[in-house]
Amino acid sequence: MARGASLAGVLAAGLLLLSMGGAAAAKRRNQRQRRDIEPRFGPVEEQIWDSGLMEKKLPFATVVEKGREYYEDASQKRFKGFVLGYVTPWNKAGYQNAVTFRRKLDAVSPVWFQVRREEGKIKITGGHDYNKTWVEELQQDGPGTGPLLVPRFIMEMDMQEQVEVLTNPADLMTAIGTQVVGYKLDGIVFEAWSQWVASNGMSNEQFRRAALATVMALGQMLKANGDKKLYLAVPPLYPANEKAPWFAREDLEMLAEHVDGFSVMTYDHNTGSGKAGPNAPVHWVRTNLLLLEKGATDDAPKLSEATFAKFLLGLNFYGWDFALAPSAKRGAQGLAAVTANDFVSLLQRHQPALTWDDRTEEHSFEYTDKEGVPHSVWYPTPRSVEMRIQVAEEAKVGISIWELGQGLERFFELL
C-alpha cells in the first residue's frame, strides 16, 4: 500500500514538473512572439489602402508593423480643404513630420509664444523655442511654396489682468505685431477664448464686447502688416458636457470678416465625464457641423461658402488611456494621454484585440496593468481618421490637427 502511494506520488510530481515545464515553454514562446513584432519605419511602396490598416477588424500586429511607415510619395495633397497642423517643442516628432509632409499642410502652428503681463506691461515669452533651421527646412521648396508659419500665441493671465488688457488692447497689438514682423511670420493662432469662458468673463456683456473687439482689432492689425493671417482657437459649437455652447455660431458670423480660420476643438469628448469612451464620436462631430450649417434657430441666416470654409474641424492625432479602477500610479482619475509611441508600445506589450464601434466610428482595446487595474484605450486608427476627413470633405470645411508628432505616420497619407 505504501509502495503504491509512493509510486503515485512520484508520478504526480513528474506530471507537475511536466506541466510546469510546459507552461514555462509556452511563456517563452509567447515572449519570443512578442519580441518578433516590431514596428517598421520610413517610406514604403505599399499604399495605405493595400496595407490592411483601413479595416474594422484590425489586428494589433498590423498596426505595430505598418502604422509607423508612410507611402514614399508624400508630395500630393489628397484633402481638398485647408489643413492646419500644430507642433509642440516637447515633441520633436512633430517638427520632423511637418517637414516630411509639408506639401500636405497649408499652415503649421508651432506652440511657441505665451502672452503675459508683468509689472503692468505686456510681455511675450517663448522666443527661445523659435527654430530657424527647422523653419528653413519647412520652406525648402522655395518662397511661397511651403505651409504658412503661424505660431500659437496663448493668453496666460489672471482674470483681472485680462480685463485690463481687453479694456485697452493697444499694447497687446503692438507686442504681437512686433513678434510677427521680427520673426517674419505669416500670421498667428490666437488662443484665449476657452480661458475667457472658463473664467466666466464671456457671461459679462461688457467683457464680451471687449473680447470680440480685441479679436477684430487683432485681425485688422495683422492684415495691415502685409496681409498676415489670424486663426482663432475655439471650443466646439456643440460641447460634450456643457448645457450651453462656449463658442456660438453667432460669434463665428460676427468675427468671420476678421479671422481667416477657426481652429475648433472637436475632440476630448469623454475626458470631462470621468468615463472611458471615444475621443470624437462621429455623430457628435456631425452635430457641430449641423449647427454651423443651420444655426440654433429656424431663422438663422445662411453662411457663405467662404465663411463655412473657415471652420477648421479639430482632428486629434492622440488618444486617451482610461484606468477603469483607481490606481496607485494615477489616483482616482486614471486618465493619461496616448501618443503613437505609447500606442504601439501598449499593443506590443499586451497584444490586445482591437474593437471597432460602428456608432462612434473609433477603435478601442482593453488591457490589465501590472497592478491588476483594467484599462480602456481609445486612440485614432487610419480608418477613424479617414471617417472624419470624409465628414470634413462632405461639409466643405477645413481641418486642424493636434498635433503632428502624436499620430501614426500613416495618418498623413490620408491628408
C-alpha positions as CSV (number, residue, x, y, z in Angstrom):
1,M,0.0,0.0,0.0
2,A,2.7,2.4,0.9
3,R,4.7,1.4,-2.1
4,G,1.7,2.2,-4.4
5,A,1.2,5.5,-2.7
6,S,4.9,6.3,-3.2
7,L,4.7,5.4,-6.8
8,A,1.6,7.6,-7.3
9,G,3.4,10.5,-5.6
10,V,6.3,10.2,-7.9
11,L,4.0,10.1,-11.0
12,A,2.1,13.1,-9.7
13,A,5.3,15.0,-9.1
14,G,6.5,14.1,-12.6
15,L,3.3,15.3,-14.1
16,L,3.5,18.5,-12.1
17,L,7.1,19.1,-13.4
18,L,6.0,18.4,-16.9
19,S,3.1,20.8,-16.5
20,M,5.3,23.5,-15.1
21,G,7.9,22.9,-17.9
22,G,5.1,23.1,-20.5
23,A,3.8,26.4,-19.0
24,A,7.3,27.8,-18.9
25,A,7.9,26.8,-22.5
26,A,4.6,28.4,-23.5
27,K,5.6,31.6,-21.7
28,R,9.0,31.5,-23.5
29,R,7.2,31.1,-26.8
30,N,4.9,34.0,-26.1
31,Q,7.9,36.1,-25.2
32,R,9.6,35.2,-28.4
33,Q,6.4,36.1,-30.4
34,R,6.2,39.5,-28.7
35,R,9.8,40.3,-29.5
36,D,9.2,39.3,-33.1
37,I,6.5,42.0,-33.6
38,E,8.5,45.2,-34.2
39,P,7.5,48.4,-35.9
40,R,8.9,49.3,-39.3
41,F,9.7,52.9,-40.1
42,G,10.2,55.1,-43.1
43,P,8.9,55.3,-46.7
44,V,7.5,52.2,-48.4
45,E,6.0,51.4,-51.8
46,E,2.8,50.0,-50.3
47,Q,-0.1,52.4,-50.1
48,I,-2.3,52.5,-47.1
49,W,-5.3,51.1,-49.0
50,D,-3.3,47.9,-49.5
51,S,-1.8,47.7,-46.1
52,G,-4.8,46.2,-44.1
53,L,-4.8,49.3,-41.8
54,M,-8.1,50.5,-43.0
55,E,-10.1,47.5,-41.8
56,K,-12.7,47.4,-39.0
57,K,-11.2,44.1,-37.9
58,L,-7.7,45.4,-37.3
59,P,-5.1,43.0,-36.0
60,F,-2.8,44.7,-33.4
61,A,0.2,43.2,-35.3
62,T,-0.7,45.1,-38.5
63,V,-0.7,48.4,-36.6
64,V,2.6,47.6,-34.9
65,E,4.3,46.6,-38.0
66,K,2.9,49.1,-40.5
67,G,1.5,52.1,-38.6
68,R,4.8,53.9,-38.4
69,E,5.5,53.5,-42.2
70,Y,4.3,56.0,-44.8
71,Y,3.9,55.9,-48.5
72,E,7.0,57.0,-50.3
73,D,5.3,59.8,-52.4
74,A,4.4,62.4,-49.8
75,S,4.2,65.2,-52.3
76,Q,0.4,65.0,-53.2
77,K,-2.3,66.6,-51.0
78,R,-5.4,64.5,-51.1
79,F,-7.8,66.5,-48.9
80,K,-9.3,69.5,-50.8
81,G,-9.8,71.7,-47.7
82,F,-7.4,73.8,-45.7
83,V,-5.1,71.9,-43.3
84,L,-3.6,73.5,-40.2
85,G,-1.3,71.3,-38.1
86,Y,0.1,72.1,-34.6
87,V,3.6,71.1,-33.4
88,T,4.9,71.3,-29.8
89,P,8.5,72.0,-28.7
90,W,8.4,69.0,-26.3
91,N,7.6,66.5,-29.1
92,K,10.3,66.6,-31.7
93,A,8.5,64.1,-34.0
94,G,6.1,66.9,-34.8
95,Y,8.9,69.1,-36.3
96,Q,10.1,66.2,-38.4
97,N,6.6,65.2,-39.6
98,A,5.8,68.8,-40.5
99,V,8.9,68.8,-42.8
100,T,8.3,65.4,-44.3
101,F,4.7,66.0,-45.0
102,R,4.9,69.8,-45.6
103,R,3.2,69.5,-49.0
104,K,0.1,68.1,-47.4
105,L,-0.2,71.1,-45.0
106,D,-1.4,74.6,-45.7
107,A,-0.3,76.0,-42.3
108,V,1.8,74.9,-39.4
109,S,1.4,76.3,-35.9
110,P,4.3,75.7,-33.5
111,V,3.3,76.2,-29.9
112,W,5.9,78.8,-29.1
113,F,4.6,82.0,-27.6
114,Q,2.8,83.0,-24.3
115,V,1.2,86.4,-23.8
116,R,1.8,87.5,-20.2
117,R,1.6,90.7,-18.1
118,E,4.4,91.7,-15.9
119,E,4.6,95.0,-13.9
120,G,1.7,96.4,-15.9
121,K,3.2,95.7,-19.3
122,I,2.6,93.0,-21.9
123,K,5.4,90.5,-22.2
124,I,5.6,87.8,-24.8
125,T,7.7,84.8,-23.8
126,G,8.7,81.7,-25.7
127,G,11.0,83.2,-28.3
128,H,13.7,80.7,-27.2
129,D,11.7,77.9,-28.9
130,Y,11.9,79.6,-32.3
131,N,13.9,77.2,-34.5
132,K,15.4,78.9,-37.6
133,T,16.9,75.7,-39.0
134,W,13.5,74.0,-38.9
135,V,11.8,77.0,-40.5
136,E,14.2,76.9,-43.4
137,E,13.6,73.1,-43.8
138,L,9.8,73.8,-43.8
139,Q,10.3,76.3,-46.5
140,Q,12.9,74.4,-48.5
141,D,10.7,74.2,-51.7
142,G,11.1,78.0,-52.2
143,P,9.3,81.2,-51.3
144,G,5.5,80.9,-51.2
145,T,5.5,77.1,-51.7
146,G,5.6,75.8,-48.1
147,P,2.9,75.9,-45.5
148,L,2.2,79.1,-43.7
149,L,4.1,79.6,-40.5
150,V,1.5,80.7,-37.9
151,P,2.8,80.1,-34.3
152,R,0.3,79.9,-31.5
153,F,0.1,82.9,-29.0
154,I,-1.8,81.8,-25.9
155,M,-3.0,84.3,-23.2
156,E,-1.6,83.4,-19.8
157,M,-3.0,85.9,-17.4
158,D,-5.4,86.0,-14.4
159,M,-8.9,87.4,-14.9
160,Q,-8.1,90.9,-13.6
161,E,-5.1,91.2,-16.0
162,Q,-7.2,90.0,-18.9
163,V,-9.8,92.7,-18.1
164,E,-7.2,95.4,-18.1
165,V,-5.7,94.2,-21.4
166,L,-9.0,93.9,-23.2
167,T,-10.1,97.3,-22.0
168,N,-7.0,98.8,-23.6
169,P,-5.6,96.3,-26.2
170,A,-3.2,98.7,-27.9
171,D,-0.2,97.3,-26.1
172,L,-1.3,93.7,-27.0
173,M,-1.5,94.7,-30.7
174,T,2.0,96.3,-30.6
175,A,3.6,93.3,-28.8
176,I,2.2,90.7,-31.1
177,G,2.8,92.8,-34.2
178,T,6.5,93.2,-33.2
179,Q,6.9,89.4,-32.9
180,V,5.2,88.8,-36.3
181,V,7.4,91.2,-38.1
182,G,10.6,90.3,-36.2
183,Y,10.3,86.6,-36.8
184,K,8.9,87.0,-40.4
185,L,5.7,85.1,-39.5
186,D,2.8,84.5,-41.9
187,G,0.4,85.1,-39.1
188,I,-0.7,83.6,-35.8
189,V,-3.0,81.3,-34.0
190,F,-4.6,83.2,-31.1
191,E,-5.8,81.2,-28.1
192,A,-7.8,82.9,-25.4
193,W,-11.5,82.1,-25.9
194,S,-11.6,79.0,-23.7
195,Q,-9.9,80.9,-20.9
196,W,-12.4,83.8,-21.3
197,V,-15.3,81.4,-20.9
198,A,-13.8,79.3,-18.1
199,S,-13.2,82.4,-16.0
200,N,-16.9,83.5,-16.6
201,G,-15.7,86.5,-18.5
202,M,-17.9,85.9,-21.5
203,S,-21.0,85.9,-19.4
204,N,-20.4,89.6,-18.7
205,E,-21.7,91.6,-21.6
206,Q,-19.0,94.4,-21.2
207,F,-16.2,91.8,-21.1
208,R,-17.7,90.0,-24.1
209,R,-17.9,93.2,-26.2
210,A,-14.3,94.0,-25.3
211,A,-13.1,90.4,-26.2
212,L,-14.8,90.5,-29.6
213,A,-13.4,94.0,-30.3
214,T,-9.9,92.8,-29.4
215,V,-10.1,89.8,-31.8
216,M,-11.4,92.1,-34.6
217,A,-8.6,94.6,-33.9
218,L,-6.0,91.9,-33.9
219,G,-7.2,90.7,-37.3
220,Q,-7.2,94.2,-38.7
221,M,-3.6,94.8,-37.4
222,L,-2.3,91.6,-39.0
223,K,-4.0,92.5,-42.3
224,A,-2.4,95.9,-42.2
225,N,1.1,94.3,-41.7
226,G,1.3,92.6,-45.1
227,D,-2.0,90.6,-45.1
228,K,-0.9,88.3,-42.2
229,K,-3.3,85.6,-41.1
230,L,-5.3,85.2,-37.9
231,Y,-6.6,81.8,-36.8
232,L,-8.6,81.6,-33.6
233,A,-8.6,78.5,-31.4
234,V,-12.1,77.9,-30.1
235,P,-14.2,75.2,-28.3
236,P,-16.7,73.2,-30.3
237,L,-20.1,74.7,-31.2
238,Y,-21.9,71.7,-29.5
239,P,-19.9,71.0,-26.3
240,A,-19.7,67.4,-25.0
241,N,-20.7,68.0,-21.3
242,E,-22.0,71.6,-21.2
243,K,-25.6,72.8,-21.4
244,A,-24.6,76.0,-23.3
245,P,-22.0,76.4,-26.1
246,W,-18.7,78.1,-25.2
247,F,-18.5,79.3,-28.8
248,A,-21.6,80.0,-30.8
249,R,-22.4,80.2,-34.5
250,E,-23.2,83.9,-33.9
251,D,-19.7,84.5,-32.7
252,L,-18.3,83.0,-35.8
253,E,-20.5,85.1,-38.0
254,M,-19.5,88.3,-36.2
255,L,-15.8,87.5,-36.4
256,A,-15.5,85.8,-39.8
257,E,-14.6,89.1,-41.6
258,H,-11.5,89.5,-39.4
259,V,-10.5,85.9,-38.8
260,D,-9.0,83.6,-41.5
261,G,-9.9,80.4,-39.8
262,F,-11.5,79.0,-36.6
263,S,-9.5,76.0,-35.1
264,V,-12.4,74.1,-33.5
265,M,-11.5,71.6,-30.7
266,T,-13.8,68.8,-31.7
267,Y,-12.1,66.2,-29.6
268,D,-11.7,65.2,-25.9
269,H,-15.4,64.3,-25.9
270,N,-15.2,61.9,-22.9
271,T,-12.3,63.3,-20.8
272,G,-14.6,65.6,-18.7
273,S,-17.1,62.9,-18.0
274,G,-14.8,60.6,-16.0
275,K,-16.0,57.6,-18.1
276,A,-14.0,55.8,-20.7
277,G,-15.1,56.5,-24.3
278,P,-14.4,57.9,-27.7
279,N,-12.3,61.0,-28.4
280,A,-14.5,62.4,-31.1
281,P,-17.6,60.3,-31.8
282,V,-18.6,61.0,-35.4
283,H,-22.2,61.7,-34.6
284,W,-21.1,64.5,-32.3
285,V,-18.7,65.9,-34.9
286,R,-21.6,65.9,-37.4
287,T,-23.8,67.7,-34.9
288,N,-21.2,70.5,-34.7
289,L,-21.3,70.8,-38.4
290,L,-25.1,70.8,-38.5
291,L,-25.2,73.7,-36.0
292,L,-22.7,75.5,-38.3
293,E,-24.9,74.9,-41.3
294,K,-28.4,75.6,-39.8
295,G,-27.8,77.5,-36.6
296,A,-29.7,77.0,-33.4
297,T,-32.9,78.7,-34.6
298,D,-35.1,78.4,-37.7
299,D,-34.4,81.9,-38.8
300,A,-30.6,81.7,-38.6
301,P,-29.1,83.3,-41.7
302,K,-27.2,81.0,-44.1
303,L,-23.4,81.3,-44.0
304,S,-21.5,82.0,-47.2
305,E,-19.3,79.2,-48.6
306,A,-16.2,81.3,-47.8
307,T,-17.3,81.6,-44.1
308,F,-18.1,77.9,-44.0
309,A,-14.6,77.0,-45.2
310,K,-13.1,79.0,-42.3
311,F,-14.4,76.3,-39.9
312,L,-11.4,74.0,-39.3
313,L,-12.7,70.8,-37.8
314,G,-10.4,69.6,-35.0
315,L,-8.8,66.2,-35.6
316,N,-6.9,64.5,-32.7
317,F,-3.8,62.6,-33.6
318,Y,-3.6,61.4,-29.9
319,G,-5.8,59.3,-27.7
320,W,-6.6,58.5,-24.1
321,D,-5.9,55.7,-21.7
322,F,-8.7,55.4,-19.1
323,A,-8.0,53.4,-15.9
324,L,-11.3,51.6,-15.1
325,A,-10.5,51.5,-11.4
326,P,-8.4,53.7,-9.0
327,S,-4.7,53.0,-9.2
328,A,-1.7,53.9,-7.1
329,K,0.1,55.3,-10.1
330,R,-2.7,57.6,-11.4
331,G,-5.0,58.1,-8.5
332,A,-8.8,58.2,-8.8
333,Q,-9.0,59.9,-12.2
334,G,-6.9,57.4,-14.0
335,L,-6.5,59.3,-17.3
336,A,-3.4,59.5,-19.4
337,A,-2.7,60.9,-22.9
338,V,-1.6,58.4,-25.5
339,T,0.8,59.2,-28.4
340,A,1.9,57.0,-31.3
341,N,4.9,55.7,-29.3
342,D,2.6,54.8,-26.3
343,F,0.0,53.2,-28.6
344,V,2.5,50.9,-30.3
345,S,4.2,50.1,-27.0
346,L,0.9,49.1,-25.4
347,L,0.0,46.9,-28.5
348,Q,3.4,45.2,-28.3
349,R,3.1,44.5,-24.6
350,H,-0.5,43.4,-24.3
351,Q,-1.3,42.2,-27.8
352,P,-5.0,43.0,-27.4
353,A,-7.9,42.6,-29.8
354,L,-9.0,46.0,-31.2
355,T,-12.7,46.6,-31.3
356,W,-14.5,48.9,-33.8
357,D,-17.6,50.8,-32.6
358,D,-19.9,51.4,-35.6
359,R,-21.8,54.2,-33.8
360,T,-18.8,56.4,-32.9
361,E,-16.5,55.1,-35.6
362,E,-13.5,54.6,-33.4
363,H,-11.3,51.7,-32.4
364,S,-10.5,50.8,-28.8
365,F,-9.0,48.0,-26.8
366,E,-8.6,46.9,-23.2
367,Y,-5.7,45.6,-21.1
368,T,-4.8,44.9,-17.5
369,D,-1.7,46.5,-16.0
370,K,0.8,45.1,-13.5
371,E,-1.3,46.3,-10.6
372,G,-4.3,44.4,-11.9
373,V,-6.1,47.5,-12.9
374,P,-8.2,47.2,-16.1
375,H,-7.8,49.9,-18.8
376,S,-9.7,51.1,-21.8
377,V,-7.7,52.8,-24.6
378,W,-9.2,54.9,-27.3
379,Y,-6.7,56.0,-29.9
380,P,-7.3,57.0,-33.6
381,T,-6.5,54.5,-36.3
382,P,-6.3,55.2,-40.1
383,R,-9.9,54.1,-40.5
384,S,-11.2,56.5,-37.8
385,V,-9.1,59.4,-39.2
386,E,-10.4,58.8,-42.7
387,M,-14.0,58.8,-41.5
388,R,-13.5,62.3,-40.0
389,I,-11.7,63.6,-43.1
390,Q,-14.6,62.4,-45.2
391,V,-17.0,64.3,-42.9
392,A,-15.0,67.5,-43.3
393,E,-14.7,66.9,-47.1
394,E,-18.5,66.5,-47.4
395,A,-19.2,69.6,-45.4
396,K,-16.6,71.6,-47.3
397,V,-14.7,72.7,-44.2
398,G,-11.0,72.5,-43.3
399,I,-9.3,70.6,-40.5
400,S,-6.9,71.4,-37.7
401,I,-4.7,68.7,-36.2
402,W,-3.5,68.4,-32.7
403,E,-0.7,67.5,-33.1
404,L,1.6,66.4,-35.8
405,G,4.0,64.5,-33.6
406,Q,1.5,62.4,-31.7
407,G,0.0,60.4,-34.5
408,L,1.0,57.4,-36.6
409,E,2.9,58.4,-39.7
410,R,0.3,56.5,-41.8
411,F,-2.3,59.2,-40.9
412,F,-0.5,61.7,-43.2
413,E,-1.2,59.7,-46.3
414,L,-4.9,60.4,-45.8
415,L,-4.4,64.2,-45.9
